[in-house]
Amino acid sequence: MIAVVWVQAILNALGSALAWIYHLVPNYGIAIVIFTLAIRLLLLPLGIRQIRSMHAMQQIQPKIRELQRRYKGDRQKMNEQMMALYKEHGYNPLSGCLPLILQFPVLIALFAVLSVPKGLTHIPTTSTLHQAIVSQEQGVHFLGTNLVCTAVEAGRGAVVTAKPGQENYGMAKKQCGSGIPTRIPYYVLALLMVGTTYYQQRQMQRANPSTDPQQQMLTRIMPLMFGIWGFIFPAGLVLYWTVTNVVQIGQQHFMLPKPGEAPPPATPAKPAGRPSPGAAGGGKRQQTPKRPAAGPRRPSARGPRSSETKGPRGAGDRKKRP
């Protein structure tokens, strides 16, 4: 029950934010673009963390390939060594996916807000945006599309918003245009959504090549999934995701290392080991002064001793002296 209340509060907050922006700029498309930029600004710290994570991953790629070659037949041992390598370099494998994961709740919430007629419950009824959507004013049109319509509904004229017996929330029909030419802007917007999604994934893959077949498959499947969604989602939601991709592509263009450019060195985590000599004293290690090198021995003035006088000198030697 508490979770439902929280979800409803978030949806109402998003609807109120869109209505407030539309009140300042009476165009639904521009309001969605401004709203998208605000969301991207909030997620900017996570985006920067994602880029740094990719830098760290690129630094340890040679070591990962070496571990994969060494423990090719022992997957458990390989995973243990890779986790140790990640810990040594302070790399979190999930940090690269975190911004994308956090965008999905926003996408789902916007789908609930932008879908009509049920989404009207999250937009203040006294707002100009609510009135524009219900009356299908020109303000909800953008670049030849009605942002409350989907690409599937485009060209079918007046589309009934609710089935018999269902609540239409004051909006009986939505005007999605008639004829084949009216469908073209919807299809172009859906293709832009697919193209920007694919380019963003390829941009990340070029900067951080991965040999993981699951990640490569995900790079191919994601654009196809969004291609299907681009035809069944409202055009306003497709516009939101396309602008999100464009902003992400620009951010990655300036922050990701270019091909052939060495990324900044990764900072490995310092292991807790035995302190270095002199560290316990809190200062530098004191060096023992070296003895001066001994010079050549001076020759004796008496000359070399004869073999007869060799041996220990005693009192007899002292008597022979004059």
C-alpha positions in Angstrom: 0.0 0.0 0.0 2.8 2.4 0.9 4.6 1.5 -2.4 1.5 2.4 -4.4 1.2 5.7 -2.6 4.9 6.5 -3.4 4.4 5.5 -7.1 1.3 7.7 -7.4 3.2 10.6 -5.8 6.1 10.3 -8.3 3.7 10.1 -11.3 1.8 13.2 -10.0 5.1 15.0 -9.5 6.2 14.3 -13.1 2.8 15.4 -14.4 2.9 18.6 -12.4 6.4 19.3 -13.7 5.4 18.8 -17.3 2.3 21.0 -16.8 4.4 23.8 -15.2 6.9 23.7 -18.1 4.1 23.7 -20.6 2.6 26.8 -18.9 5.9 28.6 -19.5 6.4 27.3 -23.0 3.0 26.4 -24.6 4.3 23.6 -26.8 4.2 20.0 -25.7 7.2 18.9 -27.7 9.5 21.7 -26.3 8.2 21.1 -22.8 9.2 17.4 -23.1 12.7 18.4 -24.4 13.2 20.8 -21.5 12.0 18.1 -19.1 14.4 15.6 -20.6 17.3 18.0 -20.2 16.4 18.4 -16.6 16.3 14.7 -16.0 19.7 14.3 -17.7 21.1 17.0 -15.5 20.0 15.1 -12.4 21.6 11.9 -13.7 24.8 13.7 -14.8 26.9 12.5 -11.7 25.9 8.9 -12.5 26.9 9.5 -16.1 30.3 10.7 -15.1 30.7 7.7 -12.9 29.8 5.5 -15.8 32.5 7.1 -18.0 35.1 6.6 -15.3 34.1 3.0 -14.8 34.6 2.5 -18.5 38.1 4.1 -18.3 39.0 1.7 -15.5 37.6 -1.3 -17.4 39.7 -0.3 -20.4 42.8 -0.2 -18.3 42.4 -3.7 -16.9 41.3 -5.3 -20.2 44.7 -6.9 -20.9 44.7 -8.5 -17.4 41.2 -9.8 -17.9 42.1 -11.4 -21.2 45.1 -13.0 -19.5 42.9 -14.4 -16.7 40.5 -15.8 -19.3 43.3 -17.5 -21.1 44.9 -18.9 -17.9 41.6 -20.2 -16.3 39.8 -21.2 -19.5 38.7 -24.5 -18.1 37.9 -23.4 -14.6 35.1 -20.8 -14.7 34.8 -20.6 -10.9 38.5 -19.8 -10.4 38.4 -17.3 -13.2 35.5 -15.5 -11.6 37.2 -15.4 -8.3 40.4 -14.0 -9.8 38.4 -11.4 -11.8 36.6 -10.3 -8.7 39.9 -9.9 -6.9 41.2 -7.9 -9.9 38.1 -5.6 -9.8 38.6 -5.1 -6.1 42.3 -4.3 -6.6 41.6 -1.5 -9.1 38.4 -0.3 -7.4 36.2 -1.2 -10.4 32.5 -2.0 -9.9 31.0 -4.1 -12.8 27.5 -2.7 -12.2 28.5 1.0 -12.2 28.5 1.1 -16.0 24.9 -0.1 -16.1 23.6 2.1 -13.3 22.6 5.2 -15.3 20.8 3.0 -17.9 19.0 1.1 -15.1 17.9 4.3 -13.4 16.4 5.6 -16.7 14.0 2.8 -17.0 11.8 3.8 -14.0 11.7 7.3 -15.5 10.7 5.8 -18.8 8.0 3.7 -17.3 6.7 6.7 -15.2 6.6 8.9 -18.3 4.8 6.2 -20.2 2.1 6.3 -17.5 1.9 10.1 -17.6 2.0 10.5 -21.4 -0.5 7.7 -22.2 -3.9 9.1 -22.7 -6.5 9.1 -21.4 -5.4 7.4 -18.2 -2.3 9.6 -17.9 -4.6 12.6 -17.5 -5.1 11.6 -13.9 -1.5 12.6 -13.2 -1.8 16.1 -14.8 -3.5 18.8 -12.8 -7.0 19.3 -14.2 -6.7 23.1 -13.9 -3.5 23.3 -15.9 -3.3 24.5 -19.5 -1.6 21.2 -20.5 -4.6 19.2 -19.4 -6.9 21.4 -21.3 -4.7 21.3 -24.4 -4.6 17.4 -24.4 -8.4 17.0 -23.9 -9.3 19.5 -26.6 -6.4 18.4 -28.9 -5.1 21.9 -29.4 -2.2 22.8 -31.6 0.1 22.9 -28.6 0.2 19.1 -28.4 1.6 18.9 -32.0 5.3 18.8 -32.7 7.1 18.4 -36.0 4.0 17.1 -37.7 3.1 14.6 -35.0 0.4 14.5 -32.3 2.5 13.6 -29.3 -0.4 11.7 -27.6 -0.7 9.4 -30.6 1.4 6.3 -31.5 2.9 5.4 -34.9 0.4 2.6 -35.1 -2.5 5.0 -34.6 -1.1 7.6 -37.0 -3.2 8.1 -40.2 -6.4 6.5 -38.7 -8.2 9.8 -38.1 -10.1 10.2 -34.8 -9.0 7.3 -32.5 -11.3 6.3 -29.6 -9.3 6.6 -26.4 -11.2 4.1 -24.4 -13.1 0.9 -25.0 -16.8 0.7 -24.2 -17.4 0.6 -20.5 -14.0 2.1 -19.7 -13.4 5.6 -18.3 -12.1 8.1 -20.9 -11.3 10.7 -18.3 -13.0 13.5 -20.3 -11.2 12.7 -23.6 -13.3 10.6 -26.0 -11.1 10.8 -29.0 -7.6 11.9 -30.1 -6.9 13.3 -33.5 -4.0 11.3 -35.1 -4.4 12.6 -38.7 -5.6 10.8 -41.8 -3.8 9.4 -44.8 -0.4 7.8 -45.3 1.6 11.1 -45.4 0.7 11.9 -41.8 2.4 8.6 -40.7 5.8 9.7 -42.1 6.8 11.9 -39.1 5.9 9.2 -36.6 8.0 6.6 -38.5 10.9 9.0 -38.8 10.8 9.7 -35.1 10.7 5.9 -34.3 13.6 5.3 -36.6 15.6 8.1 -34.9 14.9 6.4 -31.6 16.3 3.1 -33.0 19.3 4.8 -34.7 20.4 6.9 -31.7 20.0 3.8 -29.4 22.2 1.7 -31.7 24.8 4.5 -32.1 25.0 5.1 -28.4 25.6 1.4 -27.8 28.3 1.2 -30.5 30.0 4.3 -29.2 30.4 2.7 -25.8 31.5 -0.6 -27.3 34.2 1.1 -29.4 35.5 2.9 -26.3 35.3 -0.3 -24.2 35.6 -3.4 -26.3 34.2 -6.4 -24.6 34.6 -10.1 -25.4 31.6 -11.1 -23.4 29.1 -12.6 -25.9 26.1 -11.7 -23.7 27.0 -8.0 -23.7 27.5 -8.1 -27.5 24.1 -9.7 -27.9 22.5 -7.1 -25.6 24.0 -4.4 -27.9 22.2 -5.9 -30.8 18.9 -6.7 -29.1 18.4 -3.3 -27.3 17.9 -1.3 -30.6 15.4 -3.9 -31.8 13.4 -3.7 -28.6 13.3 0.1 -28.8 12.3 -0.2 -32.4 9.2 -2.1 -31.4 8.5 0.3 -28.6 8.9 3.3 -30.9 5.8 2.2 -32.8 3.6 1.4 -29.9 4.6 4.1 -27.5 3.1 7.6 -27.7 5.2 10.0 -29.8 5.9 12.2 -26.8 7.6 9.3 -25.1 9.6 8.4 -28.2 10.7 12.1 -28.3 11.8 11.9 -24.7 14.0 8.8 -25.3 15.4 10.2 -28.6 16.5 13.4 -26.9 18.0 11.3 -24.0 20.1 9.4 -26.5 21.3 12.5 -28.3 22.4 14.1 -25.0 24.1 10.8 -24.0 25.9 10.6 -27.3 27.2 14.1 -26.9 28.3 13.5 -23.4 30.2 10.3 -24.4 31.8 12.0 -27.4 33.6 14.5 -25.2 34.3 12.2 -22.2 35.1 8.8 -23.8 38.7 8.2 -25.0 39.1 8.5 -28.7 40.3 5.4 -30.7 44.1 5.1 -30.2 44.1 7.5 -27.3 45.3 6.1 -24.0 42.8 6.6 -21.2 43.9 8.1 -17.8 45.7 5.5 -15.7 43.5 3.6 -13.2 44.3 4.1 -9.6 44.6 0.7 -7.9 43.4 0.1 -4.4 46.3 0.1 -1.9 46.5 -3.3 -0.1 46.9 -3.2 3.6 50.3 -4.6 4.2 53.3 -4.3 6.4 54.4 -0.7 6.8 57.6 0.3 5.1 60.8 0.7 7.0 60.9 3.9 8.9 57.1 4.3 8.8 56.7 3.2 12.4 59.0 6.0 13.5 56.9 8.6 11.7 59.8 9.9 9.7 62.5 9.2 7.2 64.8 6.3 7.8 68.0 7.3 9.4 71.0 6.4 7.5 74.2 5.2 9.2 77.1 7.5 8.3 79.6 5.8 6.1 83.3 5.5 7.2 85.7 7.4 5.1 87.6 5.3 2.6 91.0 4.3 3.9 93.8 5.9 1.9 97.1 4.1 0.8 99.4 3.1 3.6 102.5 5.2 4.0 105.7 3.2 3.6 107.9 2.8 6.7 111.1 4.9 6.9 113.0 1.9 8.1 112.5 0.0 4.8 111.5 -3.6 4.5 112.3 -5.9 7.3 114.9 -8.6 6.6 114.1 -12.2 7.0 116.5 -12.4 9.9 114.6 -9.8 11.8 111.1 -11.2 11.0 109.1 -12.3 13.9 107.9 -10.5 17.0 109.9 -7.6 18.1 111.1 -7.9 21.7 113.7 -6.6 24.0 116.5 -8.2 21.9 115.6 -5.9 19.0 115.8 -2.9 21.2 119.4 -3.8 22.3 120.8 -4.0 18.8 119.8 -0.4 18.1 122.6 2.1 18.5 
